[in-house]
Amino acid sequence: MKNLGWFVLCLVSVVFSAGYTYDLPPLQSLPIDYYIENGLLPDDVTPKRYYEEKAPGTISKEFRTTLSAAASYQIDLRKVGGVNGKGIIFKNTGTADIINPWLVINKNRDWFSTSSMLAEILGDETDPKKRAFLIWSFIKQNRYHWYPAEAGNEIHDPVKYLNVYGYGFCDDSAVVSEALFKNAGFADARCWGLSGHVVPEVYYNSAWHMLDADLEVFYPKRDNIHVASVEECAADGWLVRRISSSSIVALYTSTSDNFTYKNAWTTAHTMAITLRPGEQLERYWHNWGKYHDFCYYKEPPRYGNGRLLYAPDLSSNIFKSGFQTVANIETFADSNTSPLLHLKDAGKSGDLVCKMSSPYLFVGGTVQLDAFCSGTMDKISVEFSKDTYSWKLLKTVDGPASSTTEINLDSSIGALSSPATYTFFIRLTLQGSEKNSVGINRLTILGDIQCAPAALPALRPAMINKCEMRFVSAAGGALEVIYQYDEFPNLAPPKPPISPTFPSTDDTVASTAPILEWEDPNTTATIVSRQIMVSWGPLGILPVTPLAWEKIGAENIWQVPDGWLLDGYTYYWRVRSKNKTNWSRWSDPWSFTIQLPVPLAGFAAY
């Protein structure tokens, strides 16, 4: 039985991108322990909060700039050994809306939409095989395997999956892979349910090819050149066995319950947001324990939190354009009388409705207001809604009162009890005996959000970081950008290896399992391991094998395992080094060509 011990996914009925619903057979996933045992998850999957300990010498830094229009700027870290991002804040300090603020650093993390994501992934590459591998590598590197927050299409959108969550089961990675393949222009793509695992396939060069970002594998055919399809793996289990465990082999070779499906995805989501005057979006690499899970109720080991905070200036009428409804409300700017917001006509109630909307899902929040109610006939009610049709009373402030009130929104948003929330509404109703006998002097609405740390644009040490801040605003717009980070002067990553010592680059070797040697500028005492990549081209897009070839220890020598390289072909290799905390950048690519000796005429081959 190949499904013994697997987790049955919540996903059973899927609304496809074409708009119709299809009932799938129950999909299943490998147990989490499999991913830990195979190095696809850390040994300790305990959720981490804010930095519990900081390395000696850590310096907390903050970069600030205020922009009136989209602009490019630089953050110079050439003298910094190591750096970790902490938080990114976009704050509207002007008098006009800030539309779609988005930060890209060093041309990375341009994941605003599916189209911008694909533009970053693919660049100018036109070769279909390389384009497919670029998508596989991108998904492999920017998500991890963990219990999905919801069934259905909630995380089957590439932009949501990678910006909001950053984790999911095998079917989630497979479906998002299919979405990216198809939106990249491939002739076809699909998913296979293997009753224990789900994998994607992409069609190019007149054949199907399986590229599994979840298990971080593909299976070369016996020619060691082409990538096998699911059906080819099912027909020849050896292709799977030389890379994966026997339990994975059985998923392919027991074919009676394998099936295909397509289009269980959407690409509708973007990271569009409008920040009103007095509103700010905060995103952090750490979290404070608020996350969405409407399926398994398993806190992910790695996720970020943030805030969408709206604190309008109630002394000015500018705030009115930021509310859905402002009815029978007079302001200090209108009347020069207090409270700052009060009734326009006595005897009638006044209403304020504020919409909070974010491309990151809400996982909690609060409402804070400084309320004034002069007498027993005065009161302010605060209500919550997700759709403006059904309202929930949160609190009533009865007079006489003049105090600050804070209302928790966590249970109303229901991050662990309802589907994902991206929009909610707050309604405040004022009732008073006189127009100035009831009012509000301060209002702050805060929504806690969930974000994926891997999607946040990171700074890099030892270089000038080129930042591109995009947004649109009318006259009066002012966006303050705050980037918080830690510098680690004593935790610099190793330097990349310098050059090959054997074989020399562009040299020939007489073995299909050559010994590789290189020159490394780091002292051997600081290096704990190396990683070696052998590929079909200088950019490393097409690896010879998905296996992570890693050498423990500091020696600058390693032998390629037998069975992967072919006579007559040129290969490219690169190396990176790891100290106790960080990996170096990859070395420049070096090449060699295999040329086996030709047997002498007249001698039999044994």
N, C-alpha and C positions, 0 to 999 in steps of 0.2 A: 504494500500500500504506500503510494508515494505521497499521500496527503496527511500522513500521521504526524501530529504535532504542529501542523501549520496553523497560522492565525487566519480565521475566516474574515474577509473584509466586510465592512459595512455595505460596500457598494453591491447592490443587486439590480436595482432599476436605475437606468441612466438616461438623462435627457440629452440627446445627441445634438451636435452643432447644427444639424439640419432642422431641428425643432421637434422631432418625434421621439417617443420614448420606446426603449427596447429593454426587455427583461433578460439580463445576462445570467448564465449559470453562476453559482456562488464562486467568487474569486477568492484566492487564498494567497497568503504571503509566508515566506520563510520566517521562522522564529527570530526574535531580536538577537538571541545568543549566537546564531549563525554569523551574524554581521560582526559581532564582537570577536568571535573566535578567528574570523578571517581578516581582521584588521580594518574593517569597514566602519567600525564605531570604536570609540575609546573604551578601555576596560571599565572606566568609571563613568556611568551615564547619569550620575546624580546631577540634577539641575543646579547650575551655578548662578549666583546673584552677582552683586557688584564685587569689584576686586577685593577679596578678603585680605590679601597680603600684597604689598608692593615691594618690588626688588629694591635693594639698597641703591640709593642715588637717583631714584625715580623723580622726575620733575614734571609737575602738572602744568600744561601750557594751554593757551587759548588764543586763537587767531580771530580777529574781528574786522569786518569791513561793512560799510553801508553803501548800497548801490541804488541809483535812480533808474537804471536800465540794465539790461543784460550786459555782462562784461566778462573778460578774462583777467585773471590775476595769478600771482605765484606765491607759494609758501616755500621758503628756502630752508631745507633741512640737510644741506651738504655737510654740516659739521655734527650731525646727530647720528649716533650709532644705531639706535633702535627706537621704534615708535609704535604706539598702539592707539587707535582711535577710541574716544570715549563717547562723544556726542556731537550731533550736528543740529543747529537751531536756525530756522528761518523765521524772522520776526518782522512783521509789517509795522513800521514806525511812522509811516506816512499817512496821507489823507485819501489815497486811492487804493483800489483793490490790487493785490499782487496775484497775477494769474499764472498758474502752472510753474511754480519755482522748482528747479531741478539742477542739481550739482553733479558735474562729471569731472573726475580728477584723472589726469594722465590718460585721457580717452577711455577710461574704464567705468563700468557701472552705468552705462547709458541704457537702462532697462525701463524707460518710461512707457514704452509700448512694445508690442510684439515686433513691429517693424523696426524700431530703433534697436531692440535687442538683437535681432538678426543682422542688422547692419554692423553692429560691434562684433558679433561672432564671426561673420563671414568675410568682412572687409571686401577686397576685390577678388577673392578666390572664385574661380569659375569651374574648376575640375569637380565633377559630382562626387567622387569618392572622398576628396579632401573636404568638401562642404559637409558631407555626412559625418565625417570624423570630427570636424570642428564643432558640430552641434552635440555629438556624443560626449566629447571632452568637456564642453561647456556645462552641460547638465551634471555630468559626473563630478565636477569640481565645485559646484555651487549649491548642492543640496546634500542632505544625508538621509539615511533610512530611519524613519521613526513613524509612530502611529499617526495616521492622518487625522486632522481635526474634524472632518466631515465626510460623509458619503456624497455621491453625486458629483456635480461639476464644480463645486466650490473651489477646489484646488487644482482643477483640470484646466486652468488658464495659465499660460507660461508667466505672465506678469504677476499674477497673484501668487503662484506657487513659489517664485523665486524672491519677490520683494517682501511679501507679507509673512510667509511661512518659512520656506527654505528646507522643508522636510516633508516626507510622506512615504508611503509604501511603494512597492515595485510597480503597481499599476499606475500610480500617480506619475512616476518618472517616465513610464512607457507612454502614457497618453500625452503628456507634455512633449515628449520626443516626437510623437506622431504629429502633433500640432505644429511644431517648429519645422519638421521636414516638409510638411505640406505647404506651409506659408513661405518656405524658402524656395518653392517651385519644383520640388521633386514630383515625378510622375505619379507616385503613389506611396503610401505608407499605411501601416496597420499595426494592431496589437495582437499578440497571442496569449491566451490564457492556458497555462500549463498545469492547472490544478495543483498549485503549490508555488507558483511564480508567474509573473506577467512580464513579457518582453516586447519591445517594438521591433519592427522590420521596416526598412526603407528600400525602395526600388530604384536602382540606377544601373546604367550599363547593361540593360536588358536582363537583370536578375535581382532577386531579393537578397538582402543582407541584414543580419541580426546584429544590432549594436545595443548592448544592455548597460545603460548608465547606472542602474541601481546596484548591480553586482560588479560594475566597473569592468566589464569584460566584452570581448568579441571572440569568435572562434575562427582562426584561419583554417582554410581547407588544407588538405594534405600537400598541396603545392607550396604552402607557406606564403602565398602571394594574395590570393583572393579570400574574401570574408564569406563564411558559410551562412546559409539561411537556416531557419528553424527546421524545415523539413530535411535539409541535408544533415543537420545535427542529429535529428531523430533517426536517420538512416545509418549514421556512422557515429556512434557514441564515443569513439576514440577522440574525435575532434574536441569534444567537451571535456573528456577525462584528462587530457594532458594539461588542462588549465584549471578546471574546477573539480570539486569533490564528487564522489560517487552518488551522493544524494541529488546533486544537480543533474548528473548524467541521466538519472532515472526520470526526471521531469520531462526530458526531451524524448527519450526512447520509448516510454509507455504512452503511446499516441492515442489511445481510445478516447481520452477525455480532453485532448487538446483542441482548441477552437480559436478562430480569429474574430475580431470585431474592429470597427472603425468609427471615427468621428465622435467619440465620447469626450469632446473638448470644446472650449470656446476661446476666442481671443478678444472678447469685448472689453476687458478691463484695461484701463490705463492708470497712470499715477497722477492724473489731473486733479488739481485742487486750487481753489481760490481762497487766498488769505485776505480777510477784511481788515481795515484799519483796527489795530489793537489785537490782532490774532497772530498766533505763532504756532509753528509745527516743530516739535522736538522729537528726535530719534536717537536712541542710544544703543551702543553695543551690548550693554548689560540689561538686566531686567529686574523688576521688583515683584515677580511671582504672579503676574496676571497674563493669562493666555486663553485662547479659545480652543475648546475641545467638546464637540457635540457627538462624539462617536465612541472613543475608548477611555477618555478621562485619564490620560497618561501625560504628565507634564514633560515637555521636550527638554533634553539636556542642554540645548543651546538655542536661545532666542533672545530678542531684544524687546524692550518696551519703549514707549515714548508718550508724548502728550500732544493733543490739539487743544490749545488754550485760547479762549476768546474773552478778553476783558475790554469791552468797548468804553470809550470816553463818553460818559453820559452827560457831560457838561456841554457837548457840542451836538448839533443835529446830524452830523456825519454818520453817526451810528445807525440812523433810521434805515439807510439803504442796506444794512447788513441783517435786517430782521425780515421775516416773512410777513409779519403783521405788526402794525403799530396803530392801535385803535383807541381813540379818546385818551390819548396820552399827551401831556404837555411837558416841555423840557425847561430847564433853567435858561437855556438860550432863548426860548420863546417868551418867557415871562419875567425873568430875572428874580424868580422866587424859588425857595426850597420846598421840598426835596428836589434833587436834580431831575428825577422823573416823578410826575404826579398827575392827577386827573385833570383833564381839560374841562370837562363839565361835571359838576357835582351831581350826585343822584344817579349817575350811570357808571357802570363798571368800565375799566380800561384794560385792554389786552395787549400783551407783547408775546410774539411767538418767534423763537430763534431756532434756526436749523443748523445742526452740526453735521458736517459731511466730510469724509476722509477716504482716500484710496487705501489706507491701512485700516483694518477692522478695529472696532472699539471693543475693549475688554474691561471697561469700568469707567468711572468718572465721578465728578462732584459738581454741585451748583453752590456757589457762595454768593450771598447778597447782604448788603447792609440795608435793612428794612426799617421803615418808620411808619408806625401806626399810632396816631395820637390818642384815640379813644376806643371805647368798647365796640363802637359801630364800624371800626376800621379793620381791614384785614387784607392779607395778600396770600393767594394760593399759588402753589407751584405744582405743575403737572408734567408728565413725561409721555411721549408717544414715539412709535417708530414709523407711523404712517399718516398722522394727523386725523385719522378716523376714530381710533380708539385711544382714549386718554386715561392715564393712571395718576391719581392724586398722590403726590409725594409728601407734601407738608402744607399746613396753613399757619401763617404767622398772624396771630390775633392781637389786637391792641388792648391796652396800651403797650407799645414795645418800641424800642429803639436799640437794635442790636445786630450783630453779625450772625447770620444763619448759614450753616453748611449742611448740605443734603447729599448723601451718598447715592450714586447711581448704579453701583455694581450689580445689585440684584435685578434692577430694571433692564439693564443691558443684557444680562444673563449669558455671559461668555461660556459658561459650562452647562447651560440649560436650554439654549435656543440656537437657531442657525446664526451664522455670522451677521453682525450688525455693522453697516458702513454709514448709516445715517440715523440720527434721532432728532427729536424736537423737544424743546422746553417751552412751556406756556406759563406765563405769569399773569394772573388776573388781580387787579386792584379794585377794591370796593371801599368807599369812604363816605363819611357824612359831609365832608367838605372837600374841595378840590386839592387843598394842600394838607389835608389831615392824614393822607396816606401816600407813601412813595418809596422810591428806591434811590439810594445814593451811590451804590457800587454793585456791579454784577460781574461775576466771573463764572463761565461755564467751561469745564475741563473734561475732556474725554481721554482716558488712557488708551493707547493703541499698542498693537503688536507689530513688530517688524523683524525682518531677517537680517542679522548682523552681516552675513556674507554679501548682502546687496548694498550695504552702505559704502560710499566711495572712500577708500582708505588712502592715507598718506604713506609715502615710502621714504625710508631714511637714506641718507647719503646722496641726495639729489635735490634738484629744484622741482617741486611739484607744480604742474600746470593745471590750474583750476578754471573751469568754464561754468559760470553761473547763468542759467537761462531763466527768463521770466518775461512777462508782458505786463505793462502798467501804463495808466494814463498819467497826465500831469499831476504832480503831488505824490507820486509813488515813491516809497523809500523802503528798501529791504535790507535789514541788518542780518548778515550771515555770521554765525558764531560757530567755530570749529574747535572742539575741546579734544585734547589728546595728551598722552603721557610720553615723555622722552625717557629712554633708557640708555644713558651714556655707557654703561658697563655691560650691556647685553647686545652688542652689535652682532649681526649675522656674520658668518664666515665669508671670506672672499671667494669668488668662484675659481675653480681650477684654471690654470693659465694656458697650458698647451699640452699636446700629446707627446709622449716620449717614445711610445711604440704602439701601433705603427705610426709613422709620421703621417700627417694629413695628406690625402690623395695617394697614399702608398698602397701596395698590394700585399696580401697575406696568403699563405698557402695552407689555410685551415678554415673549416667551417665552424670551428670553436676557438677563435683566436684569443690570445691573452692580450689585454689592453692595459697600458700604463700611461700615466699622465703626471704632469708637474703641478703641485698644489702650493699656493703661497702661505697656507695656514700651517702653524706648528702642529705636529702630529698629536701633541698632548691635548689640544683643544677639540679635536674632531672625534666624534663617536661613530659616525657611519657615513656612507656615500650612497648615492642613487645613480644608476646608469640607465640611460635611455638609448636604445638602438632603433633607428627608424629608416624609412625609405626616402627621406628627403631632409634637407638642411634645416627646415623649420620645425621638425619633430611632429608634424601633423599626423603622419601615418606610422605609428609604432609597429615594429615587427611582431610584437606580442603585447597583450594587455598586462602581463605579469610585471609586478613592480620588482625590478632587479635591484636589490639593495645589498650592499656589502657592509657588514658590521666590522668596525675597527677603522684605523687611520691609515692603513697601507694604501698606496696609490697604484694598486694592481688588481686586476679582476679578469676572470676568464668567462667568455660568453658560453652559456650552456649549449651542449650539442643538440642538434635537431631543428634549429630555427633558421640558420643562415644557409644560403645557396651559392654554389659555384657560379662565377661569372657575373655576379651582381655587386653593385656599389651600395654601401651602407653608410649611414651617418650616425655618429654617437656624441653624446654630451654627458657631462657629469656635474653633479652638485654635491656639496658637503654639508654636514650638519654638526653643529656643536650641541651643547646640552639644551639649548632653547630654540634655535632657529636654523632654517635651511638657508644656504647661500642661493644666489641666482644661478641658473644653469650656465655652464661654460659655453663658449662659442661652439658651434658644431664642427666636428672633425670627421673626415671620411676615410674609408679604406675600401678596396675592391678585392674580392676573393678570387684567387686564381690557383686552382689545385694543380699539382704537377701532372703532366701528361705521361701515362705509362710508356716505357720504351717499347718499340716494335719488337715482336718476337717473344715477349714475356707474357705469360698467361696471368690473368688476374685471379687471385684466390680470395 
